[in-house]
Amino acid sequence: MTSSAALDAAALDAAAARALSDPAAAISSLPWLSTALADDAAAGRFAAWGRSSVIDENVAAAVLARPLFDELHARAGLEASWPVGNAGVLHVYGYLLSTTPTPYGLKRERWLTGELERACGLDAGAFVPWAGTQTLLSRATAAATVLLARPDALTEEAEGRTARIALGAPLPEGTAALAYAVDGLLVTMFPVADPAALRAGLGAPRLRWNAV
Protein backbone atom coordinates (compact mmCIF):
# COMPACT_ATOMS: atom_id res chain seq x y z
CA MET A 1 0.00 0.00 0.00
CA THR A 2 1.41 3.40 -0.96
CA SER A 3 1.72 6.13 1.64
CA SER A 4 -1.13 8.03 -0.02
CA ALA A 5 -3.41 4.98 0.00
CA ALA A 6 -2.51 4.31 3.64
CA LEU A 7 -3.50 7.86 4.53
CA ASP A 8 -6.80 7.51 2.69
CA ALA A 9 -7.52 4.20 4.44
CA ALA A 10 -6.66 5.76 7.80
CA ALA A 11 -9.01 8.65 7.06
CA LEU A 12 -11.78 6.17 6.30
CA ASP A 13 -11.12 4.32 9.56
CA ALA A 14 -11.26 7.62 11.46
CA ALA A 15 -14.48 8.62 9.73
CA ALA A 16 -16.08 5.26 10.55
CA ALA A 17 -15.25 5.74 14.22
CA ARG A 18 -16.54 9.31 14.14
CA ALA A 19 -19.78 8.21 12.45
CA LEU A 20 -20.83 6.49 15.66
CA SER A 21 -21.37 9.88 17.32
CA ASP A 22 -21.53 12.43 14.48
CA PRO A 23 -22.41 10.89 11.11
CA ALA A 24 -22.78 14.20 9.30
CA ALA A 25 -19.29 15.29 10.30
CA ALA A 26 -17.90 11.85 9.47
CA ILE A 27 -19.23 11.95 5.91
CA SER A 28 -18.13 15.55 5.44
CA SER A 29 -14.63 14.63 6.58
CA LEU A 30 -14.32 12.51 3.42
CA PRO A 31 -14.83 14.91 0.49
CA TRP A 32 -14.90 12.06 -2.04
CA LEU A 33 -17.75 10.41 -0.13
CA SER A 34 -19.95 13.47 0.24
CA THR A 35 -19.32 14.32 -3.43
CA ALA A 36 -20.13 10.77 -4.56
CA LEU A 37 -23.43 10.73 -2.66
CA ALA A 38 -24.43 14.04 -4.21
CA ASP A 39 -23.35 13.01 -7.72
CA ASP A 40 -25.14 9.67 -7.55
CA ALA A 41 -28.28 11.33 -6.22
CA ALA A 42 -28.25 13.93 -9.00
CA ALA A 43 -27.74 11.24 -11.65
CA GLY A 44 -30.46 8.96 -10.26
CA ARG A 45 -28.02 6.05 -9.87
CA PHE A 46 -29.58 4.73 -6.68
CA ALA A 47 -32.67 3.76 -8.70
CA ALA A 48 -30.77 0.73 -10.05
CA TRP A 49 -30.65 -0.72 -6.54
CA GLY A 50 -33.43 -2.40 -4.59
CA ARG A 51 -34.23 -2.50 -0.89
CA SER A 52 -32.15 -4.06 1.84
CA SER A 53 -32.24 -4.39 5.61
CA VAL A 54 -29.43 -2.97 7.68
CA ILE A 55 -29.88 -5.97 9.99
CA ASP A 56 -27.18 -8.39 8.90
CA GLU A 57 -28.23 -12.03 8.80
CA ASN A 58 -24.82 -13.25 9.97
CA VAL A 59 -24.71 -11.24 13.20
CA ALA A 60 -28.48 -10.65 13.72
CA ALA A 61 -27.80 -6.99 14.42
CA ALA A 62 -27.66 -3.68 12.62
CA VAL A 63 -24.32 -3.03 10.96
CA LEU A 64 -24.99 0.74 10.91
CA ALA A 65 -26.39 2.94 13.64
CA ARG A 66 -29.68 4.62 12.83
CA PRO A 67 -28.29 8.19 12.77
CA LEU A 68 -25.79 7.16 10.08
CA PHE A 69 -28.50 5.25 8.20
CA ASP A 70 -30.65 8.39 8.18
CA GLU A 71 -27.81 10.74 7.22
CA LEU A 72 -26.72 8.60 4.29
CA HIS A 73 -30.24 8.41 2.88
CA ALA A 74 -30.77 12.13 3.36
CA ARG A 75 -27.62 12.88 1.38
CA ALA A 76 -28.73 10.42 -1.29
CA GLY A 77 -32.05 12.24 -1.54
CA LEU A 78 -33.99 9.12 -0.61
CA GLU A 79 -36.65 8.33 1.93
CA ALA A 80 -36.08 5.22 4.02
CA SER A 81 -37.81 3.59 6.95
CA TRP A 82 -35.42 2.02 9.44
CA PRO A 83 -34.15 -0.67 9.17
CA VAL A 84 -34.93 -0.97 5.44
CA GLY A 85 -33.19 1.31 2.99
CA ASN A 86 -31.68 1.54 -0.45
CA ALA A 87 -29.26 -1.33 -1.07
CA GLY A 88 -26.83 0.90 -2.95
CA VAL A 89 -26.71 3.40 -0.10
CA LEU A 90 -26.21 0.67 2.48
CA HIS A 91 -24.03 -1.92 0.75
CA VAL A 92 -21.77 0.49 -1.10
CA TYR A 93 -21.42 3.61 1.04
CA GLY A 94 -22.86 2.52 4.37
CA TYR A 95 -20.60 -0.50 4.56
CA LEU A 96 -17.56 1.75 4.19
CA LEU A 97 -18.43 3.31 7.55
CA SER A 98 -19.58 0.17 9.36
CA THR A 99 -17.58 -0.82 12.43
CA THR A 100 -19.58 -3.99 13.18
CA PRO A 101 -17.41 -7.13 12.97
CA THR A 102 -18.81 -10.08 11.03
CA PRO A 103 -17.53 -13.63 10.44
CA TYR A 104 -16.05 -12.29 7.18
CA GLY A 105 -14.43 -9.18 8.64
CA LEU A 106 -15.60 -5.59 8.30
CA LYS A 107 -18.11 -4.95 5.55
CA ARG A 108 -15.88 -2.32 3.92
CA GLU A 109 -13.19 -4.89 3.13
CA ARG A 110 -14.96 -6.00 -0.04
CA TRP A 111 -14.17 -2.59 -1.54
CA LEU A 112 -10.66 -2.23 -0.13
CA THR A 113 -8.73 -5.50 -0.36
CA GLY A 114 -8.65 -5.81 -4.15
CA GLU A 115 -10.10 -9.34 -4.03
CA LEU A 116 -13.48 -8.38 -5.48
CA GLU A 117 -12.06 -6.31 -8.33
CA ARG A 118 -9.71 -9.16 -9.30
CA ALA A 119 -12.60 -11.61 -9.22
CA CYS A 120 -14.52 -9.28 -11.54
CA GLY A 121 -11.58 -9.24 -13.95
CA LEU A 122 -10.96 -5.55 -13.35
CA ASP A 123 -7.73 -3.62 -13.03
CA ALA A 124 -6.12 -3.10 -9.65
CA GLY A 125 -7.76 -0.23 -7.81
CA ALA A 126 -11.04 -0.51 -9.72
CA PHE A 127 -13.07 -0.41 -6.49
CA VAL A 128 -10.89 1.92 -4.42
CA PRO A 129 -13.64 4.23 -3.10
CA TRP A 130 -11.73 7.50 -3.39
CA ALA A 131 -10.01 6.79 -6.72
CA GLY A 132 -10.96 7.40 -10.33
CA THR A 133 -13.36 9.77 -12.02
CA GLN A 134 -16.49 7.69 -11.43
CA THR A 135 -18.21 7.15 -8.10
CA LEU A 136 -17.87 3.81 -6.35
CA LEU A 137 -21.59 3.22 -6.82
CA SER A 138 -21.27 3.77 -10.57
CA ARG A 139 -18.35 1.33 -10.79
CA ALA A 140 -20.07 -1.27 -8.62
CA THR A 141 -23.29 -1.00 -10.62
CA ALA A 142 -21.47 -1.58 -13.88
CA ALA A 143 -19.56 -4.61 -12.57
CA ALA A 144 -22.62 -6.19 -10.96
CA THR A 145 -24.64 -5.69 -14.13
CA VAL A 146 -22.02 -7.55 -16.15
CA LEU A 147 -22.05 -10.45 -13.69
CA LEU A 148 -25.84 -10.71 -13.67
CA ALA A 149 -25.89 -10.93 -17.47
CA ARG A 150 -23.95 -14.20 -17.36
CA PRO A 151 -25.92 -17.05 -18.98
CA ASP A 152 -25.11 -19.35 -16.06
CA ALA A 153 -26.67 -17.06 -13.45
CA LEU A 154 -29.26 -18.76 -11.26
CA THR A 155 -32.84 -17.47 -11.22
CA GLU A 156 -35.08 -18.14 -8.22
CA GLU A 157 -38.73 -17.42 -7.48
CA ALA A 158 -39.19 -16.53 -3.82
CA GLU A 159 -41.98 -14.76 -1.96
CA GLY A 160 -43.54 -13.71 -5.24
CA ARG A 161 -40.27 -12.10 -6.36
CA THR A 162 -37.70 -13.05 -8.98
CA ALA A 163 -34.13 -13.17 -7.73
CA ARG A 164 -30.94 -13.69 -9.69
CA ILE A 165 -27.63 -14.95 -8.34
CA ALA A 166 -24.53 -14.67 -10.52
CA LEU A 167 -21.05 -16.00 -9.85
CA GLY A 168 -18.14 -14.97 -12.02
CA ALA A 169 -15.29 -17.19 -13.17
CA PRO A 170 -13.17 -18.13 -10.14
CA LEU A 171 -9.64 -16.87 -9.67
CA PRO A 172 -6.82 -19.45 -9.47
CA GLU A 173 -7.17 -19.52 -5.69
CA GLY A 174 -10.90 -20.20 -6.06
CA THR A 175 -12.46 -16.85 -5.17
CA ALA A 176 -15.36 -15.70 -7.36
CA ALA A 177 -17.38 -12.49 -7.50
CA LEU A 178 -21.06 -12.75 -6.59
CA ALA A 179 -23.82 -10.34 -7.60
CA TYR A 180 -27.42 -10.56 -6.43
CA ALA A 181 -30.53 -8.82 -7.72
CA VAL A 182 -34.25 -9.00 -6.95
CA ASP A 183 -36.86 -8.05 -9.55
CA GLY A 184 -34.13 -6.61 -11.73
CA LEU A 185 -32.75 -4.32 -9.02
CA LEU A 186 -29.28 -4.82 -7.56
CA VAL A 187 -28.95 -5.82 -3.94
CA THR A 188 -25.30 -6.65 -3.30
CA MET A 189 -21.99 -7.93 -4.58
CA PHE A 190 -19.05 -9.45 -2.75
CA PRO A 191 -16.24 -12.00 -3.15
CA VAL A 192 -16.97 -15.66 -2.37
CA ALA A 193 -14.08 -17.81 -1.20
CA ASP A 194 -15.72 -21.13 -2.14
CA PRO A 195 -18.31 -20.65 -4.89
CA ALA A 196 -18.91 -24.39 -5.30
CA ALA A 197 -19.85 -24.71 -1.64
CA LEU A 198 -22.09 -21.67 -1.90
CA ARG A 199 -23.95 -23.16 -4.87
CA ALA A 200 -24.34 -26.47 -3.05
CA GLY A 201 -25.68 -24.77 0.05
CA LEU A 202 -28.26 -22.48 -1.54
CA GLY A 203 -31.13 -24.79 -0.62
CA ALA A 204 -34.74 -23.65 -0.97
CA PRO A 205 -35.27 -20.35 -2.81
CA ARG A 206 -35.66 -17.33 -0.53
CA LEU A 207 -34.67 -13.69 -0.46
CA ARG A 208 -31.00 -13.61 0.49
CA TRP A 209 -28.21 -11.30 1.65
CA ASN A 210 -30.47 -8.89 3.51
CA ALA A 211 -32.72 -8.25 0.52
CA VAL A 212 -36.22 -7.02 1.37
C-alpha positions as CSV (number, residue, x, y, z in Angstrom):
1,M,0.0,0.0,0.0
2,T,1.4,3.4,-1.0
3,S,1.7,6.1,1.6
4,S,-1.1,8.0,0.0
5,A,-3.4,5.0,0.0
6,A,-2.5,4.3,3.6
7,L,-3.5,7.9,4.5
8,D,-6.8,7.5,2.7
9,A,-7.5,4.2,4.4
10,A,-6.7,5.8,7.8
11,A,-9.0,8.7,7.1
12,L,-11.8,6.2,6.3
13,D,-11.1,4.3,9.6
14,A,-11.3,7.6,11.5
15,A,-14.5,8.6,9.7
16,A,-16.1,5.3,10.5
17,A,-15.3,5.7,14.2
18,R,-16.5,9.3,14.1
19,A,-19.8,8.2,12.5
20,L,-20.8,6.5,15.7
21,S,-21.4,9.9,17.3
22,D,-21.5,12.4,14.5
23,P,-22.4,10.9,11.1
24,A,-22.8,14.2,9.3
25,A,-19.3,15.3,10.3
26,A,-17.9,11.9,9.5
27,I,-19.2,12.0,5.9
28,S,-18.1,15.5,5.4
29,S,-14.6,14.6,6.6
30,L,-14.3,12.5,3.4
31,P,-14.8,14.9,0.5
32,W,-14.9,12.1,-2.0
33,L,-17.8,10.4,-0.1
34,S,-19.9,13.5,0.2
35,T,-19.3,14.3,-3.4
36,A,-20.1,10.8,-4.6
37,L,-23.4,10.7,-2.7
38,A,-24.4,14.0,-4.2
39,D,-23.3,13.0,-7.7
40,D,-25.1,9.7,-7.5
41,A,-28.3,11.3,-6.2
42,A,-28.3,13.9,-9.0
43,A,-27.7,11.2,-11.7
44,G,-30.5,9.0,-10.3
45,R,-28.0,6.1,-9.9
46,F,-29.6,4.7,-6.7
47,A,-32.7,3.8,-8.7
48,A,-30.8,0.7,-10.0
49,W,-30.6,-0.7,-6.5
50,G,-33.4,-2.4,-4.6
51,R,-34.2,-2.5,-0.9
52,S,-32.2,-4.1,1.8
53,S,-32.2,-4.4,5.6
54,V,-29.4,-3.0,7.7
55,I,-29.9,-6.0,10.0
56,D,-27.2,-8.4,8.9
57,E,-28.2,-12.0,8.8
58,N,-24.8,-13.2,10.0
59,V,-24.7,-11.2,13.2
60,A,-28.5,-10.7,13.7
61,A,-27.8,-7.0,14.4
62,A,-27.7,-3.7,12.6
63,V,-24.3,-3.0,11.0
64,L,-25.0,0.7,10.9
65,A,-26.4,2.9,13.6
66,R,-29.7,4.6,12.8
67,P,-28.3,8.2,12.8
68,L,-25.8,7.2,10.1
69,F,-28.5,5.3,8.2
70,D,-30.6,8.4,8.2
71,E,-27.8,10.7,7.2
72,L,-26.7,8.6,4.3
73,H,-30.2,8.4,2.9
74,A,-30.8,12.1,3.4
75,R,-27.6,12.9,1.4
76,A,-28.7,10.4,-1.3
77,G,-32.1,12.2,-1.5
78,L,-34.0,9.1,-0.6
79,E,-36.7,8.3,1.9
80,A,-36.1,5.2,4.0
81,S,-37.8,3.6,7.0
82,W,-35.4,2.0,9.4
83,P,-34.1,-0.7,9.2
84,V,-34.9,-1.0,5.4
85,G,-33.2,1.3,3.0
86,N,-31.7,1.5,-0.5
87,A,-29.3,-1.3,-1.1
88,G,-26.8,0.9,-2.9
89,V,-26.7,3.4,-0.1
90,L,-26.2,0.7,2.5
91,H,-24.0,-1.9,0.8
92,V,-21.8,0.5,-1.1
93,Y,-21.4,3.6,1.0
94,G,-22.9,2.5,4.4
95,Y,-20.6,-0.5,4.6
96,L,-17.6,1.7,4.2
97,L,-18.4,3.3,7.5
98,S,-19.6,0.2,9.4
99,T,-17.6,-0.8,12.4
100,T,-19.6,-4.0,13.2
101,P,-17.4,-7.1,13.0
102,T,-18.8,-10.1,11.0
103,P,-17.5,-13.6,10.4
104,Y,-16.0,-12.3,7.2
105,G,-14.4,-9.2,8.6
106,L,-15.6,-5.6,8.3
107,K,-18.1,-5.0,5.6
108,R,-15.9,-2.3,3.9
109,E,-13.2,-4.9,3.1
110,R,-15.0,-6.0,0.0
111,W,-14.2,-2.6,-1.5
112,L,-10.7,-2.2,-0.1
113,T,-8.7,-5.5,-0.4
114,G,-8.6,-5.8,-4.1
115,E,-10.1,-9.3,-4.0
116,L,-13.5,-8.4,-5.5
117,E,-12.1,-6.3,-8.3
118,R,-9.7,-9.2,-9.3
119,A,-12.6,-11.6,-9.2
120,C,-14.5,-9.3,-11.5
121,G,-11.6,-9.2,-13.9
122,L,-11.0,-5.6,-13.4
123,D,-7.7,-3.6,-13.0
124,A,-6.1,-3.1,-9.7
125,G,-7.8,-0.2,-7.8
126,A,-11.0,-0.5,-9.7
127,F,-13.1,-0.4,-6.5
128,V,-10.9,1.9,-4.4
129,P,-13.6,4.2,-3.1
130,W,-11.7,7.5,-3.4
131,A,-10.0,6.8,-6.7
132,G,-11.0,7.4,-10.3
133,T,-13.4,9.8,-12.0
134,Q,-16.5,7.7,-11.4
135,T,-18.2,7.2,-8.1
136,L,-17.9,3.8,-6.4
137,L,-21.6,3.2,-6.8
138,S,-21.3,3.8,-10.6
139,R,-18.4,1.3,-10.8
140,A,-20.1,-1.3,-8.6
141,T,-23.3,-1.0,-10.6
142,A,-21.5,-1.6,-13.9
143,A,-19.6,-4.6,-12.6
144,A,-22.6,-6.2,-11.0
145,T,-24.6,-5.7,-14.1
146,V,-22.0,-7.6,-16.1
147,L,-22.1,-10.4,-13.7
148,L,-25.8,-10.7,-13.7
149,A,-25.9,-10.9,-17.5
150,R,-24.0,-14.2,-17.4
151,P,-25.9,-17.0,-19.0
152,D,-25.1,-19.4,-16.1
153,A,-26.7,-17.1,-13.4
154,L,-29.3,-18.8,-11.3
155,T,-32.8,-17.5,-11.2
156,E,-35.1,-18.1,-8.2
157,E,-38.7,-17.4,-7.5
158,A,-39.2,-16.5,-3.8
159,E,-42.0,-14.8,-2.0
160,G,-43.5,-13.7,-5.2
161,R,-40.3,-12.1,-6.4
162,T,-37.7,-13.1,-9.0
163,A,-34.1,-13.2,-7.7
164,R,-30.9,-13.7,-9.7
165,I,-27.6,-15.0,-8.3
166,A,-24.5,-14.7,-10.5
167,L,-21.1,-16.0,-9.8
168,G,-18.1,-15.0,-12.0
169,A,-15.3,-17.2,-13.2
170,P,-13.2,-18.1,-10.1
171,L,-9.6,-16.9,-9.7
172,P,-6.8,-19.4,-9.5
173,E,-7.2,-19.5,-5.7
174,G,-10.9,-20.2,-6.1
175,T,-12.5,-16.8,-5.2
176,A,-15.4,-15.7,-7.4
177,A,-17.4,-12.5,-7.5
178,L,-21.1,-12.7,-6.6
179,A,-23.8,-10.3,-7.6
180,Y,-27.4,-10.6,-6.4
181,A,-30.5,-8.8,-7.7
182,V,-34.2,-9.0,-7.0
183,D,-36.9,-8.0,-9.6
184,G,-34.1,-6.6,-11.7
185,L,-32.8,-4.3,-9.0
186,L,-29.3,-4.8,-7.6
187,V,-29.0,-5.8,-3.9
188,T,-25.3,-6.7,-3.3
189,M,-22.0,-7.9,-4.6
190,F,-19.0,-9.5,-2.7
191,P,-16.2,-12.0,-3.1
192,V,-17.0,-15.7,-2.4
193,A,-14.1,-17.8,-1.2
194,D,-15.7,-21.1,-2.1
195,P,-18.3,-20.6,-4.9
196,A,-18.9,-24.4,-5.3
197,A,-19.8,-24.7,-1.6
198,L,-22.1,-21.7,-1.9
199,R,-24.0,-23.2,-4.9
200,A,-24.3,-26.5,-3.1
201,G,-25.7,-24.8,0.0
202,L,-28.3,-22.5,-1.5
203,G,-31.1,-24.8,-0.6
204,A,-34.7,-23.7,-1.0
205,P,-35.3,-20.3,-2.8
206,R,-35.7,-17.3,-0.5
207,L,-34.7,-13.7,-0.5
208,R,-31.0,-13.6,0.5
209,W,-28.2,-11.3,1.7
210,N,-30.5,-8.9,3.5
211,A,-32.7,-8.2,0.5
212,V,-36.2,-7.0,1.4
